[in-house]
Amino acid sequence: MILGNNESTNAFSSNALPEDNFKVIAGSKMFQVLSSKIYKNKIRAVVRELVCNCVDAHVLNGNKDKFIVKAPNALKPTFEVRDYGPGLSNSDMVELYTTYFASSKANRNDQIGSFGLGSKSPFSYTDTFTTISYFEGVASVFVATMINGEPKLALSHQEPMSDNVKSGLHVIIPVRTDDFSTFITEIEYVMRPFNPETYQVTGHSDIDIKSYPEFKSYLIDSGQYDTPNGLWALYGSILYPIGSVAGVHEVSGWARSITGRAIIFKFAPGTLDIQPSREELSLDETTIKNVVSTVKRINNELISDKIEQFSKLSNIRDCFRFLNNLGSTCSNSLLSSLVKESVECVVNPAYV
């Protein structure tokens, strides 16, 4: 995914003074930060990052088959994802898996990824995991391990692919028994924005994913999809909280009062910037502006719709019933908007 404003500026320079480049020391501390410490919810991060990689892989070769998400269970205590994308050659596996910030997706808006960190996210939960790459007729098994705080990747073995095996990647992560239920909960949470026609969940029969329907600009969740209360941005099939973004509270009064639980705003690729963890937005000037303008526009659309309904009522009793059903916060907001419109009509006749 192409991120937001990434232009750099040279605020100060002088040929009269020596210049030194800043450096990063590649050691256990850096790897721990980039593999684990950037994620608050580590199990959710593993599920989210690997699922997003599956989606991106299918876009690369246009595969319409369902990718597989397997929940852990007592018989097979692993979390797994299997995509049917193009797979990776041995050299690409080494390059992309062992190089942080190496990504083939940074200049494509049809890809969710961009930072080159998602494939390393399993290290936030475990010290070892396995990736099998099915590429050009060969199955290559790679084992990633964290040793003394530093990640290593080793080619375990290779064998010819069977005739019925398709290309792609298969990532296998061992799961502790105590974490089975947490993985199931996070699968249910992460998968909601994804089209259920594009994936299959296996490993547990009780998983209940309340998938969002396709929507154009916003979705109000009054409880049927279990979205946490508040205002959310749906960007690249990932939910980001936006209720605390500067300026949003002032332009979202109606939206906040009518939702009951949550309202989700959809944003087009390239309009927002995100943090490397993909848990929150990166609140640069452009991102804030786009969030506020979108919330304001939809907030006004929502109240305009109610005003139109209210204006069609023919008697006072219906008006009172209509306002009462809205609740005090919504009815006060509606009446305030009607008063504002009336003032505009008197002060500026061209308004109507």
PEDA-V890194 format. One record per backbone hydrogen bond with DSSP energy under -1.0 kcal/mol. NH is the residue of the N-H (numbers start at 1). CO is the residue of the C=O. If there is no record, write none. Layout:
# PEDA-V890194
nh/co
NH/CO
NH/CO
This chain:
# PEDA-V890194
nh/co
11/9
17/14
27/25
31/27
32/28
33/29
34/30
35/31
36/32
37/32
38/33
39/36
45/41
46/42
47/43
48/44
49/45
50/46
51/47
52/48
53/49
54/50
55/51
56/52
57/53
58/54
59/55
60/56
61/57
63/58
67/198
68/82
69/200
70/80
71/202
73/76
78/76
79/173
80/70
81/171
82/68
83/169
93/89
94/90
95/91
96/92
97/93
98/94
102/99
108/105
120/117
121/118
123/120
124/121
125/122
126/122
129/144
130/172
131/142
132/170
133/140
134/168
135/138
138/135
139/159
140/133
141/157
142/131
143/154
144/129
145/152
146/127
147/150
150/147
152/145
154/143
156/141
159/139
161/137
165/162
168/134
170/132
171/81
172/130
173/79
175/77
179/176
180/177
183/179
184/180
185/181
186/182
187/183
188/184
189/185
190/186
191/187
194/191
198/195
200/67
202/69
211/209
212/192
219/264
221/262
230/261
232/263
233/240
234/265
235/238
240/233
242/231
245/242
248/245
256/252
257/253
258/254
259/255
261/259
262/221
263/230
264/219
265/232
266/217
267/234
271/268
275/280
278/275
282/273
284/282
288/284
289/285
290/286
291/287
292/288
293/289
294/290
295/291
296/292
297/293
298/294
299/295
300/296
301/297
302/298
303/299
304/300
305/301
306/302
307/303
308/304
309/305
310/306
311/307
313/310
319/315
320/316
321/317
322/318
323/319
324/320
325/321
326/322
327/323
331/327
332/328
333/329
334/330
335/331
336/332
337/333
338/334
339/335
340/336
341/337
342/338
343/339
344/340
345/341
346/342
347/343
348/344
351/348
352/349
